[in-house]
């Protein structure tokens, strides 16, 4: 079970009309304040908006599920702060107090977050939250998880209310699934991994079929990728720093370019292409060198699709939309010689752009070396020796406004009789400025941990 459409369709318009978006629960509305005074819950016990579970095990006159919601929000607040996010900001009293108001009622979705006038002029907005009353008679971990997801939107609104929906939803989903642990949530997490992994040819900012939620592990990559190109423990402050950069002007790509330059010293297009290459090692293909087993482990038996190529010439079609990826695999054929990859765009438009990665893996699928570069800026090279029993993986990421395909050629080093490798003299072998290459030390693969 995952959240759906938890932001208004037109967030800036909702910002203008935010005072009018609070629900009317009719007569018989109860309110309950959290112990920290930061949240006020609004609920009813009769009619279509009523709480579905009214158990009161301690006899205090308050349904247990109401207390559960508030305690979950208080815990989420503290966890987010421990990751480096700022504290929540209350509103201007539109719900009767300056607390963040949470309304439980009948809605078409698990939860919604609405921008609301903040009581602190230093932030762009705060929010009030709506939760589906159907969630109040089920898995408490799911209810708390959804509440935490919506609360994270409140923090995001403090930075900006006009970035793309996929950034809001991917970040909130990345946060929510780290708050709670249950079998149902683990299954939901695996389903999101599968949605993203099996559809690299869909643009990254796609908002259909839960795709924007499935982008959650972009932030796992963002916070775990080390300077040497391998994965390591998550540094949650890096996600907070990215949202600081999202305060800026321009569209979401312009702002993510700024964030990517600060984080990785490269444009977002290159970072997206590298993330796409990382995804070949996610879930069933995990080689123990990329995504960390915790947090947000993948238990799905799924693999990002790779087309098997039979020769050194590869072609990639032009896909509709921006930030899409295709992958191909070429067997090494028993030869451990080094390789080069040279690509050219086919039928490019004025604003076509693409990035490619060339990856060498051993016979077990573990990473040996990888190079990343922009198409048209020179060939990529991986010097030998490589693993003759392994394979070469090539990703092609279309990142420009105009679509374009590509034609690529893989060439092998020529081995002299004395064992010295020489490279072909074609200009494509020359290294181009700006091509990023990683020489990666292999680490032994870790045995899989049984899942409960």
PAZAMAR-539705 format. One record per residue (C-alpha): z, x, y; residue number from 1. Coordinates in Angstrom, 3 decimals. Layout:
BEGIN
node up = Z east = X north = Y resi = NUM $
...
***
This chain:
BEGIN
node up = 0.000 east = 0.000 north = 0.000 resi = 1 $
node up = -1.064 east = 1.514 north = 3.285 resi = 2 $
node up = -1.020 east = 0.332 north = 6.887 resi = 3 $
node up = -4.119 east = -1.330 north = 8.296 resi = 4 $
node up = -5.396 east = -1.534 north = 11.839 resi = 5 $
node up = -2.024 east = -0.826 north = 13.389 resi = 6 $
node up = -3.370 east = -0.268 north = 16.902 resi = 7 $
node up = -4.980 east = -2.800 north = 19.233 resi = 8 $
node up = -8.801 east = -2.690 north = 19.088 resi = 9 $
node up = -9.026 east = -1.616 north = 22.734 resi = 10 $
node up = -5.967 east = 0.479 north = 23.465 resi = 11 $
node up = -6.633 east = 1.079 north = 27.210 resi = 12 $
node up = -7.161 east = -2.668 north = 27.703 resi = 13 $
node up = -3.946 east = -3.351 north = 25.831 resi = 14 $
node up = -2.225 east = -0.948 north = 28.194 resi = 15 $
node up = -3.261 east = -3.107 north = 31.127 resi = 16 $
node up = -2.176 east = -6.295 north = 29.355 resi = 17 $
node up = 0.862 east = -4.807 north = 27.659 resi = 18 $
node up = 3.363 east = -7.186 north = 29.252 resi = 19 $
node up = 1.547 east = -10.147 north = 27.682 resi = 20 $
node up = 1.458 east = -8.793 north = 24.142 resi = 21 $
node up = 5.031 east = -9.533 north = 23.085 resi = 22 $
node up = 5.233 east = -12.201 north = 20.381 resi = 23 $
node up = 6.959 east = -15.557 north = 20.761 resi = 24 $
node up = 9.104 east = -16.160 north = 17.687 resi = 25 $
node up = 10.107 east = -19.622 north = 18.873 resi = 26 $
node up = 13.637 east = -20.985 north = 18.730 resi = 27 $
node up = 16.406 east = -19.474 north = 16.650 resi = 28 $
node up = 15.623 east = -15.839 north = 17.381 resi = 29 $
node up = 18.276 east = -13.275 north = 16.510 resi = 30 $
node up = 18.550 east = -9.804 north = 17.983 resi = 31 $
node up = 20.254 east = -6.767 north = 16.525 resi = 32 $
node up = 20.691 east = -3.386 north = 18.224 resi = 33 $
node up = 20.678 east = -0.072 north = 16.407 resi = 34 $
node up = 23.821 east = 2.035 north = 16.402 resi = 35 $
node up = 22.158 east = 4.600 north = 18.678 resi = 36 $
node up = 21.052 east = 1.908 north = 21.144 resi = 37 $
node up = 17.402 east = 3.043 north = 21.004 resi = 38 $
node up = 16.022 east = 0.022 north = 19.107 resi = 39 $
node up = 16.417 east = -3.736 north = 19.319 resi = 40 $
node up = 15.271 east = -5.875 north = 16.390 resi = 41 $
node up = 14.018 east = -9.420 north = 16.989 resi = 42 $
node up = 13.861 east = -11.733 north = 13.964 resi = 43 $
node up = 14.230 east = -15.302 north = 12.792 resi = 44 $
node up = 15.416 east = -16.848 north = 9.529 resi = 45 $
node up = 13.372 east = -20.053 north = 9.630 resi = 46 $
node up = 9.700 east = -20.938 north = 9.737 resi = 47 $
node up = 6.600 east = -18.839 north = 9.002 resi = 48 $
node up = 7.992 east = -15.803 north = 10.867 resi = 49 $
node up = 11.281 east = -15.740 north = 8.941 resi = 50 $
node up = 12.620 east = -12.718 north = 7.125 resi = 51 $
node up = 11.636 east = -13.085 north = 3.473 resi = 52 $
node up = 14.952 east = -11.755 north = 2.181 resi = 53 $
node up = 18.201 east = -13.076 north = 3.656 resi = 54 $
node up = 20.734 east = -11.341 north = 1.400 resi = 55 $
node up = 23.991 east = -10.456 north = 3.166 resi = 56 $
node up = 25.918 east = -8.423 north = 0.646 resi = 57 $
node up = 28.688 east = -7.321 north = 3.005 resi = 58 $
node up = 29.193 east = -10.750 north = 4.533 resi = 59 $
node up = 28.807 east = -9.648 north = 8.138 resi = 60 $
node up = 26.409 east = -12.464 north = 8.955 resi = 61 $
node up = 23.429 east = -10.147 north = 9.309 resi = 62 $
node up = 20.648 east = -9.981 north = 6.683 resi = 63 $
node up = 20.757 east = -6.619 north = 4.937 resi = 64 $
node up = 17.053 east = -6.060 north = 5.494 resi = 65 $
node up = 17.538 east = -6.232 north = 9.282 resi = 66 $
node up = 20.040 east = -3.391 north = 9.083 resi = 67 $
node up = 17.652 east = -1.534 north = 6.765 resi = 68 $
node up = 14.868 east = -1.623 north = 9.359 resi = 69 $
node up = 17.069 east = -0.277 north = 12.149 resi = 70 $
node up = 18.656 east = 2.444 north = 10.032 resi = 71 $
node up = 15.169 east = 3.516 north = 8.918 resi = 72 $
node up = 14.000 east = 3.772 north = 12.520 resi = 73 $
node up = 17.093 east = 5.775 north = 13.488 resi = 74 $
node up = 16.472 east = 8.187 north = 10.622 resi = 75 $
node up = 12.763 east = 8.521 north = 11.499 resi = 76 $
node up = 13.700 east = 9.268 north = 15.087 resi = 77 $
node up = 15.920 east = 12.145 north = 13.973 resi = 78 $
node up = 13.392 east = 13.518 north = 11.483 resi = 79 $
node up = 10.597 east = 13.540 north = 14.063 resi = 80 $
node up = 12.837 east = 15.392 north = 16.501 resi = 81 $
node up = 13.647 east = 17.965 north = 13.822 resi = 82 $
node up = 9.896 east = 18.628 north = 13.524 resi = 83 $
node up = 9.672 east = 19.324 north = 17.255 resi = 84 $
node up = 8.533 east = 15.952 north = 18.573 resi = 85 $
node up = 10.209 east = 14.694 north = 21.756 resi = 86 $
node up = 12.776 east = 11.959 north = 21.644 resi = 87 $
node up = 11.625 east = 8.357 north = 21.868 resi = 88 $
node up = 11.408 east = 6.841 north = 25.346 resi = 89 $
node up = 12.558 east = 3.304 north = 26.038 resi = 90 $
node up = 10.651 east = 0.660 north = 27.962 resi = 91 $
node up = 11.176 east = -0.951 north = 31.347 resi = 92 $
node up = 13.225 east = -3.839 north = 29.978 resi = 93 $
node up = 10.321 east = -6.093 north = 29.046 resi = 94 $
node up = 12.142 east = -7.253 north = 25.912 resi = 95 $
node up = 15.476 east = -7.776 north = 27.640 resi = 96 $
node up = 16.725 east = -4.190 north = 27.470 resi = 97 $
node up = 15.215 east = -0.723 north = 27.793 resi = 98 $
node up = 15.331 east = -0.257 north = 24.017 resi = 99 $
node up = 12.191 east = -0.073 north = 21.893 resi = 100 $
node up = 11.722 east = -3.645 north = 20.719 resi = 101 $
node up = 10.803 east = -4.346 north = 17.111 resi = 102 $
node up = 9.550 east = -7.828 north = 16.220 resi = 103 $
node up = 9.424 east = -9.016 north = 12.618 resi = 104 $
node up = 6.987 east = -11.881 north = 12.192 resi = 105 $
node up = 3.816 east = -13.066 north = 10.496 resi = 106 $
node up = 0.954 east = -10.696 north = 11.331 resi = 107 $
node up = -2.389 east = -9.702 north = 9.832 resi = 108 $
node up = -1.449 east = -6.185 north = 8.779 resi = 109 $
node up = 1.613 east = -4.209 north = 7.802 resi = 110 $
node up = 2.553 east = -3.221 north = 11.319 resi = 111 $
node up = 1.327 east = -2.768 north = 14.867 resi = 112 $
node up = 2.317 east = -0.576 north = 17.790 resi = 113 $
node up = 1.586 east = -1.752 north = 21.342 resi = 114 $
node up = 1.686 east = 0.396 north = 24.478 resi = 115 $
node up = 4.515 east = -0.651 north = 26.775 resi = 116 $
node up = 5.614 east = 0.439 north = 30.251 resi = 117 $
node up = 8.050 east = 3.353 north = 29.832 resi = 118 $
node up = 11.327 east = 3.810 north = 31.673 resi = 119 $
node up = 10.378 east = 7.460 north = 32.203 resi = 120 $
node up = 7.429 east = 8.136 north = 34.517 resi = 121 $
node up = 6.849 east = 11.542 north = 32.937 resi = 122 $
node up = 5.300 east = 9.973 north = 29.830 resi = 123 $
node up = 2.087 east = 7.969 north = 29.628 resi = 124 $
node up = 3.537 east = 5.031 north = 27.722 resi = 125 $
node up = 6.078 east = 3.892 north = 25.173 resi = 126 $
node up = 5.658 east = 0.946 north = 22.823 resi = 127 $
node up = 6.999 east = -2.096 north = 21.129 resi = 128 $
node up = 6.504 east = -2.636 north = 17.426 resi = 129 $
node up = 5.551 east = -5.552 north = 15.192 resi = 130 $
node up = 6.327 east = -5.526 north = 11.457 resi = 131 $
node up = 4.974 east = -7.939 north = 8.865 resi = 132 $
node up = 7.730 east = -10.210 north = 7.590 resi = 133 $
node up = 6.168 east = -10.081 north = 4.110 resi = 134 $
node up = 7.445 east = -6.496 north = 3.870 resi = 135 $
node up = 11.057 east = -7.662 north = 4.096 resi = 136 $
node up = 11.134 east = -8.832 north = 0.463 resi = 137 $
node up = 9.866 east = -5.803 north = -1.434 resi = 138 $
node up = 10.098 east = -2.031 north = -1.713 resi = 139 $
node up = 12.509 east = -0.935 north = 1.018 resi = 140 $
node up = 10.883 east = 2.509 north = 1.128 resi = 141 $
node up = 7.540 east = 0.919 north = 2.055 resi = 142 $
node up = 9.182 east = -1.110 north = 4.814 resi = 143 $
node up = 10.885 east = 1.973 north = 6.261 resi = 144 $
node up = 7.684 east = 3.986 north = 5.897 resi = 145 $
node up = 5.626 east = 1.458 north = 7.847 resi = 146 $
node up = 8.300 east = 1.270 north = 10.540 resi = 147 $
node up = 8.224 east = 5.073 north = 10.812 resi = 148 $
node up = 4.429 east = 5.040 north = 11.090 resi = 149 $
node up = 4.573 east = 2.644 north = 14.031 resi = 150 $
node up = 7.402 east = 4.606 north = 15.650 resi = 151 $
node up = 5.241 east = 7.727 north = 15.542 resi = 152 $
node up = 2.645 east = 5.870 north = 17.594 resi = 153 $
node up = 5.345 east = 5.431 north = 20.249 resi = 154 $
node up = 5.614 east = 9.233 north = 20.455 resi = 155 $
node up = 1.824 east = 9.627 north = 20.566 resi = 156 $
node up = 1.561 east = 7.109 north = 23.416 resi = 157 $
node up = 3.848 east = 9.363 north = 25.412 resi = 158 $
node up = 1.028 east = 11.934 north = 25.439 resi = 159 $
node up = -2.045 east = 9.723 north = 25.753 resi = 160 $
node up = -3.280 east = 6.188 north = 25.222 resi = 161 $
node up = -7.005 east = 6.976 north = 25.237 resi = 162 $
node up = -7.824 east = 9.319 north = 22.363 resi = 163 $
node up = -9.736 east = 8.268 north = 19.267 resi = 164 $
node up = -8.116 east = 5.926 north = 16.744 resi = 165 $
node up = -8.567 east = 8.432 north = 13.884 resi = 166 $
node up = -6.297 east = 10.906 north = 15.661 resi = 167 $
node up = -3.577 east = 8.312 north = 16.191 resi = 168 $
node up = -3.754 east = 7.030 north = 12.635 resi = 169 $
node up = -4.195 east = 10.327 north = 10.814 resi = 170 $
node up = -1.170 east = 11.805 north = 12.601 resi = 171 $
node up = 1.062 east = 8.769 north = 12.086 resi = 172 $
node up = 0.108 east = 8.632 north = 8.401 resi = 173 $
node up = 0.805 east = 12.375 north = 8.027 resi = 174 $
node up = 4.279 east = 11.645 north = 9.432 resi = 175 $
node up = 5.103 east = 8.425 north = 7.601 resi = 176 $
node up = 4.524 east = 9.665 north = 4.058 resi = 177 $
node up = 6.992 east = 12.467 north = 4.630 resi = 178 $
node up = 9.805 east = 10.094 north = 5.548 resi = 179 $
node up = 10.264 east = 8.287 north = 2.254 resi = 180 $
node up = 9.848 east = 8.927 north = -1.449 resi = 181 $
node up = 8.902 east = 6.209 north = -3.925 resi = 182 $
node up = 6.416 east = 5.725 north = -6.733 resi = 183 $
node up = 4.478 east = 3.151 north = -4.718 resi = 184 $
node up = 4.172 east = 5.503 north = -1.755 resi = 185 $
node up = 3.048 east = 8.377 north = -4.002 resi = 186 $
node up = 0.287 east = 6.192 north = -5.409 resi = 187 $
node up = -0.748 east = 5.153 north = -1.908 resi = 188 $
node up = -0.832 east = 8.792 north = -0.818 resi = 189 $
node up = -3.060 east = 9.731 north = -3.761 resi = 190 $
node up = -5.389 east = 6.844 north = -2.916 resi = 191 $
node up = -5.796 east = 8.206 north = 0.614 resi = 192 $
node up = -6.560 east = 11.685 north = -0.718 resi = 193 $
node up = -9.291 east = 10.180 north = -2.904 resi = 194 $
node up = -10.816 east = 8.186 north = -0.033 resi = 195 $
node up = -11.222 east = 11.297 north = 2.094 resi = 196 $
node up = -12.164 east = 13.758 north = -0.652 resi = 197 $
node up = -14.890 east = 11.588 north = -2.163 resi = 198 $
node up = -16.560 east = 10.832 north = 1.176 resi = 199 $
node up = -17.127 east = 14.111 north = 3.061 resi = 200 $
node up = -20.503 east = 12.741 north = 4.139 resi = 201 $
node up = -18.767 east = 10.083 north = 6.242 resi = 202 $
node up = -18.045 east = 11.160 north = 9.843 resi = 203 $
node up = -14.494 east = 12.354 north = 10.319 resi = 204 $
node up = -13.815 east = 9.683 north = 12.956 resi = 205 $
node up = -14.890 east = 6.805 north = 10.694 resi = 206 $
node up = -12.514 east = 3.848 north = 11.061 resi = 207 $
node up = -13.614 east = 1.663 north = 8.138 resi = 208 $
node up = -11.960 east = 1.387 north = 4.735 resi = 209 $
node up = -8.720 east = 3.164 north = 5.738 resi = 210 $
node up = -10.712 east = 6.319 north = 6.417 resi = 211 $
node up = -8.810 east = 7.118 north = 9.613 resi = 212 $
node up = -5.529 east = 7.017 north = 7.655 resi = 213 $
node up = -7.043 east = 9.204 north = 4.935 resi = 214 $
node up = -7.520 east = 11.934 north = 7.533 resi = 215 $
node up = -3.769 east = 12.596 north = 7.338 resi = 216 $
node up = -4.234 east = 15.892 north = 5.503 resi = 217 $
node up = -6.247 east = 17.306 north = 8.376 resi = 218 $
node up = -2.769 east = 17.757 north = 9.893 resi = 219 $
node up = -1.510 east = 19.253 north = 6.644 resi = 220 $
node up = -4.263 east = 21.849 north = 6.986 resi = 221 $
node up = -3.547 east = 22.275 north = 10.720 resi = 222 $
node up = 0.121 east = 23.050 north = 10.143 resi = 223 $
node up = -0.212 east = 25.092 north = 6.925 resi = 224 $
node up = -3.230 east = 27.337 north = 7.611 resi = 225 $
node up = -2.050 east = 30.898 north = 8.248 resi = 226 $
node up = -3.726 east = 33.552 north = 10.368 resi = 227 $
node up = -5.228 east = 35.160 north = 7.245 resi = 228 $
node up = -7.004 east = 31.924 north = 6.318 resi = 229 $
node up = -4.692 east = 31.078 north = 3.426 resi = 230 $
node up = -2.106 east = 28.328 north = 3.178 resi = 231 $
node up = 1.609 east = 28.695 north = 3.724 resi = 232 $
node up = 4.726 east = 26.705 north = 4.665 resi = 233 $
node up = 4.118 east = 23.983 north = 7.216 resi = 234 $
node up = 4.884 east = 24.678 north = 10.864 resi = 235 $
node up = 5.321 east = 21.165 north = 12.220 resi = 236 $
node up = 5.496 east = 22.343 north = 15.827 resi = 237 $
node up = 1.769 east = 23.087 north = 15.657 resi = 238 $
node up = 0.956 east = 19.376 north = 15.393 resi = 239 $
node up = 3.152 east = 18.690 north = 18.420 resi = 240 $
node up = 1.325 east = 21.419 north = 20.359 resi = 241 $
node up = -2.014 east = 19.804 north = 19.508 resi = 242 $
node up = -0.849 east = 16.502 north = 20.978 resi = 243 $
node up = 0.214 east = 18.347 north = 24.109 resi = 244 $
node up = -3.441 east = 19.379 north = 24.471 resi = 245 $
node up = -4.553 east = 15.778 north = 23.874 resi = 246 $
node up = -3.023 east = 14.917 north = 27.259 resi = 247 $
node up = -6.140 east = 16.423 north = 28.867 resi = 248 $
node up = -9.295 east = 14.920 north = 30.298 resi = 249 $
node up = -12.586 east = 14.222 north = 28.557 resi = 250 $
node up = -13.362 east = 12.704 north = 25.181 resi = 251 $
node up = -11.425 east = 13.437 north = 22.031 resi = 252 $
node up = -13.760 east = 16.256 north = 20.998 resi = 253 $
node up = -13.257 east = 18.035 north = 24.311 resi = 254 $
node up = -9.501 east = 17.775 north = 23.914 resi = 255 $
node up = -9.553 east = 18.863 north = 20.290 resi = 256 $
node up = -11.718 east = 21.833 north = 21.309 resi = 257 $
node up = -8.876 east = 22.875 north = 23.595 resi = 258 $
node up = -6.272 east = 22.360 north = 20.876 resi = 259 $
node up = -8.391 east = 24.230 north = 18.317 resi = 260 $
node up = -8.992 east = 27.136 north = 20.681 resi = 261 $
node up = -5.248 east = 27.481 north = 21.226 resi = 262 $
node up = -4.465 east = 27.157 north = 17.507 resi = 263 $
node up = -7.357 east = 29.050 north = 15.898 resi = 264 $
node up = -9.385 east = 30.666 north = 18.691 resi = 265 $
node up = -12.466 east = 28.610 north = 17.812 resi = 266 $
node up = -14.024 east = 25.225 north = 18.695 resi = 267 $
node up = -13.048 east = 22.084 north = 16.827 resi = 268 $
node up = -16.455 east = 22.095 north = 15.073 resi = 269 $
node up = -15.586 east = 25.376 north = 13.361 resi = 270 $
node up = -12.119 east = 24.128 north = 12.492 resi = 271 $
node up = -13.554 east = 20.940 north = 11.010 resi = 272 $
node up = -16.008 east = 23.007 north = 8.926 resi = 273 $
node up = -13.215 east = 25.233 north = 7.662 resi = 274 $
node up = -11.055 east = 22.231 north = 6.792 resi = 275 $
node up = -13.990 east = 20.820 north = 4.818 resi = 276 $
node up = -14.153 east = 24.078 north = 2.853 resi = 277 $
node up = -10.396 east = 23.890 north = 2.221 resi = 278 $
node up = -10.880 east = 20.395 north = 0.803 resi = 279 $
node up = -12.924 east = 21.796 north = -2.065 resi = 280 $
node up = -9.598 east = 23.272 north = -3.232 resi = 281 $
node up = -7.571 east = 20.074 north = -2.824 resi = 282 $
node up = -6.041 east = 17.934 north = -5.575 resi = 283 $
node up = -7.612 east = 18.613 north = -9.005 resi = 284 $
node up = -9.204 east = 21.884 north = -7.814 resi = 285 $
node up = -6.015 east = 23.274 north = -6.276 resi = 286 $
node up = -6.083 east = 27.065 north = -6.633 resi = 287 $
node up = -2.587 east = 27.681 north = -5.316 resi = 288 $
node up = -3.912 east = 29.386 north = -2.172 resi = 289 $
node up = -4.595 east = 26.473 north = 0.148 resi = 290 $
node up = -2.593 east = 23.262 north = 0.501 resi = 291 $
node up = 1.090 east = 23.719 north = -0.230 resi = 292 $
node up = 2.613 east = 21.648 north = -3.023 resi = 293 $
node up = 5.099 east = 20.250 north = -0.508 resi = 294 $
node up = 5.112 east = 18.319 north = 1.720 resi = 295 $
node up = 2.556 east = 15.615 north = 0.868 resi = 296 $
node up = 1.574 east = 16.718 north = -2.645 resi = 297 $
node up = -1.632 east = 15.404 north = -4.219 resi = 298 $
node up = -1.256 east = 13.980 north = -7.697 resi = 299 $
node up = -4.750 east = 12.508 north = -7.863 resi = 300 $
node up = -7.218 east = 13.746 north = -10.481 resi = 301 $
node up = -9.957 east = 13.900 north = -7.852 resi = 302 $
node up = -12.345 east = 16.564 north = -6.596 resi = 303 $
node up = -14.477 east = 16.770 north = -3.480 resi = 304 $
node up = -18.099 east = 16.401 north = -4.638 resi = 305 $
node up = -20.196 east = 19.548 north = -5.066 resi = 306 $
node up = -23.876 east = 19.329 north = -5.978 resi = 307 $
node up = -24.865 east = 21.864 north = -8.649 resi = 308 $
node up = -27.817 east = 23.959 north = -7.467 resi = 309 $
node up = -30.102 east = 25.722 north = -9.938 resi = 310 $
node up = -31.627 east = 28.345 north = -7.674 resi = 311 $
node up = -31.058 east = 30.442 north = -4.571 resi = 312 $
node up = -32.672 east = 27.903 north = -2.204 resi = 313 $
node up = -30.510 east = 25.070 north = -0.916 resi = 314 $
node up = -31.415 east = 22.134 north = 1.273 resi = 315 $
node up = -29.101 east = 19.726 north = 3.075 resi = 316 $
node up = -30.223 east = 16.386 north = 4.446 resi = 317 $
node up = -29.539 east = 15.086 north = 7.919 resi = 318 $
node up = -26.614 east = 12.672 north = 7.778 resi = 319 $
node up = -25.908 east = 9.923 north = 10.258 resi = 320 $
node up = -22.934 east = 10.565 north = 12.519 resi = 321 $
node up = -21.050 east = 13.592 north = 13.738 resi = 322 $
node up = -18.692 east = 15.828 north = 11.715 resi = 323 $
node up = -20.029 east = 15.278 north = 8.208 resi = 324 $
node up = -20.072 east = 17.711 north = 5.283 resi = 325 $
node up = -22.111 east = 18.358 north = 2.145 resi = 326 $
node up = -21.329 east = 20.967 north = -0.519 resi = 327 $
node up = -23.376 east = 22.815 north = -3.136 resi = 328 $
node up = -22.455 east = 25.189 north = -5.952 resi = 329 $
node up = -24.511 east = 28.108 north = -7.316 resi = 330 $
node up = -23.387 east = 29.917 north = -10.494 resi = 331 $
node up = -23.049 east = 33.687 north = -10.276 resi = 332 $
node up = -24.842 east = 34.070 north = -13.600 resi = 333 $
node up = -22.794 east = 37.002 north = -14.819 resi = 334 $
node up = -23.689 east = 39.245 north = -11.884 resi = 335 $
node up = -20.858 east = 40.520 north = -9.675 resi = 336 $
node up = -23.124 east = 41.723 north = -6.839 resi = 337 $
node up = -22.403 east = 40.675 north = -3.253 resi = 338 $
node up = -24.315 east = 37.840 north = -1.622 resi = 339 $
node up = -25.632 east = 36.631 north = 1.702 resi = 340 $
node up = -26.370 east = 33.124 north = 2.976 resi = 341 $
node up = -29.003 east = 32.489 north = 5.631 resi = 342 $
node up = -29.541 east = 28.940 north = 6.947 resi = 343 $
node up = -31.842 east = 27.330 north = 9.490 resi = 344 $
node up = -31.751 east = 23.808 north = 10.886 resi = 345 $
node up = -34.620 east = 21.503 north = 9.945 resi = 346 $
node up = -36.025 east = 19.065 north = 12.520 resi = 347 $
node up = -33.161 east = 19.692 north = 14.961 resi = 348 $
node up = -32.626 east = 17.651 north = 18.098 resi = 349 $
node up = -31.640 east = 18.990 north = 21.483 resi = 350 $
node up = -27.935 east = 18.647 north = 20.663 resi = 351 $
node up = -27.977 east = 19.546 north = 16.967 resi = 352 $
node up = -25.281 east = 21.889 north = 15.685 resi = 353 $
node up = -23.999 east = 22.849 north = 12.265 resi = 354 $
node up = -21.571 east = 25.233 north = 10.620 resi = 355 $
node up = -21.661 east = 26.653 north = 7.107 resi = 356 $
node up = -19.157 east = 28.309 north = 4.815 resi = 357 $
node up = -19.946 east = 30.609 north = 1.911 resi = 358 $
node up = -17.187 east = 30.789 north = -0.676 resi = 359 $
node up = -16.904 east = 32.890 north = -3.822 resi = 360 $
node up = -14.602 east = 31.640 north = -6.591 resi = 361 $
node up = -13.760 east = 33.176 north = -9.944 resi = 362 $
node up = -14.272 east = 31.610 north = -13.354 resi = 363 $
node up = -11.046 east = 29.616 north = -12.915 resi = 364 $
node up = -12.087 east = 28.256 north = -9.516 resi = 365 $
node up = -9.660 east = 30.438 north = -7.562 resi = 366 $
node up = -10.773 east = 31.735 north = -4.181 resi = 367 $
node up = -12.013 east = 35.327 north = -3.927 resi = 368 $
node up = -13.575 east = 35.451 north = -0.452 resi = 369 $
node up = -15.068 east = 33.160 north = 2.162 resi = 370 $
node up = -17.143 east = 33.436 north = 5.332 resi = 371 $
node up = -17.693 east = 30.878 north = 8.095 resi = 372 $
node up = -20.413 east = 30.815 north = 10.735 resi = 373 $
node up = -22.586 east = 28.648 north = 12.945 resi = 374 $
node up = -26.116 east = 27.993 north = 11.762 resi = 375 $
node up = -28.553 east = 30.027 north = 13.799 resi = 376 $
node up = -26.051 east = 32.743 north = 14.686 resi = 377 $
node up = -26.876 east = 35.031 north = 11.772 resi = 378 $
node up = -26.406 east = 35.210 north = 8.016 resi = 379 $
node up = -23.066 east = 35.232 north = 6.245 resi = 380 $
node up = -22.229 east = 38.008 north = 3.800 resi = 381 $
node up = -19.695 east = 38.458 north = 1.013 resi = 382 $
node up = -19.756 east = 42.045 north = -0.282 resi = 383 $
node up = -19.306 east = 42.676 north = -3.990 resi = 384 $
node up = -17.863 east = 42.987 north = -6.427 resi = 385 $
node up = -17.455 east = 39.273 north = -7.040 resi = 386 $
node up = -16.687 east = 37.493 north = -10.308 resi = 387 $
node up = -19.876 east = 37.229 north = -12.340 resi = 388 $
node up = -18.394 east = 34.335 north = -14.278 resi = 389 $
node up = -17.564 east = 32.396 north = -11.137 resi = 390 $
node up = -19.638 east = 30.553 north = -8.565 resi = 391 $
node up = -20.658 east = 30.364 north = -4.928 resi = 392 $
node up = -19.771 east = 27.266 north = -2.961 resi = 393 $
node up = -21.647 east = 26.394 north = 0.217 resi = 394 $
node up = -20.550 east = 23.718 north = 2.683 resi = 395 $
node up = -22.853 east = 22.450 north = 5.404 resi = 396 $
node up = -21.118 east = 20.595 north = 8.239 resi = 397 $
node up = -23.167 east = 18.718 north = 10.813 resi = 398 $
node up = -21.176 east = 18.884 north = 14.054 resi = 399 $
node up = -23.697 east = 18.127 north = 16.816 resi = 400 $
node up = -24.574 east = 14.929 north = 18.639 resi = 401 $
node up = -28.066 east = 14.999 north = 17.092 resi = 402 $
node up = -28.492 east = 14.942 north = 13.343 resi = 403 $
node up = -30.221 east = 17.795 north = 11.525 resi = 404 $
node up = -30.634 east = 19.008 north = 7.990 resi = 405 $
node up = -30.779 east = 22.634 north = 6.900 resi = 406 $
node up = -32.651 east = 24.949 north = 4.583 resi = 407 $
node up = -30.609 east = 27.848 north = 3.193 resi = 408 $
node up = -31.317 east = 30.854 north = 1.010 resi = 409 $
node up = -28.782 east = 32.859 north = -0.973 resi = 410 $
node up = -29.715 east = 36.499 north = -1.644 resi = 411 $
node up = -27.997 east = 39.048 north = -3.845 resi = 412 $
node up = -27.250 east = 42.689 north = -3.206 resi = 413 $
node up = -29.605 east = 45.104 north = -4.950 resi = 414 $
node up = -27.745 east = 47.460 north = -7.278 resi = 415 $
node up = -29.015 east = 51.059 north = -7.509 resi = 416 $
node up = -28.875 east = 52.863 north = -10.824 resi = 417 $
node up = -25.899 east = 54.936 north = -9.636 resi = 418 $
node up = -23.988 east = 51.753 north = -8.888 resi = 419 $
node up = -24.315 east = 51.708 north = -5.114 resi = 420 $
node up = -25.091 east = 48.340 north = -3.571 resi = 421 $
node up = -27.641 east = 48.118 north = -0.787 resi = 422 $
node up = -28.458 east = 45.085 north = 1.302 resi = 423 $
node up = -31.952 east = 43.734 north = 1.976 resi = 424 $
node up = -33.304 east = 44.915 north = 5.303 resi = 425 $
node up = -34.088 east = 41.418 north = 6.603 resi = 426 $
node up = -32.602 east = 40.668 north = 10.057 resi = 427 $
node up = -30.594 east = 37.819 north = 8.526 resi = 428 $
node up = -28.262 east = 40.369 north = 6.986 resi = 429 $
node up = -27.080 east = 41.554 north = 10.356 resi = 430 $
node up = -23.637 east = 40.373 north = 11.311 resi = 431 $
node up = -23.633 east = 38.058 north = 14.311 resi = 432 $
node up = -20.955 east = 37.960 north = 16.973 resi = 433 $
node up = -18.643 east = 35.071 north = 16.432 resi = 434 $
node up = -19.094 east = 34.868 north = 12.647 resi = 435 $
node up = -15.654 east = 34.591 north = 11.120 resi = 436 $
node up = -15.098 east = 36.189 north = 7.708 resi = 437 $
node up = -11.955 east = 36.185 north = 5.621 resi = 438 $
node up = -11.206 east = 38.808 north = 2.971 resi = 439 $
node up = -8.680 east = 36.950 north = 0.883 resi = 440 $
node up = -6.268 east = 38.339 north = -1.669 resi = 441 $
node up = -6.153 east = 36.278 north = -4.800 resi = 442 $
node up = -2.878 east = 34.791 north = -5.865 resi = 443 $
node up = -2.127 east = 33.616 north = -9.395 resi = 444 $
node up = -2.510 east = 29.890 north = -9.872 resi = 445 $
node up = 0.756 east = 28.052 north = -10.247 resi = 446 $
node up = 1.283 east = 25.795 north = -13.264 resi = 447 $
node up = 1.119 east = 22.114 north = -12.482 resi = 448 $
node up = 4.456 east = 20.382 north = -11.956 resi = 449 $
node up = 4.875 east = 17.192 north = -14.017 resi = 450 $
node up = 5.066 east = 14.087 north = -11.840 resi = 451 $
node up = 7.686 east = 11.479 north = -12.496 resi = 452 $
***
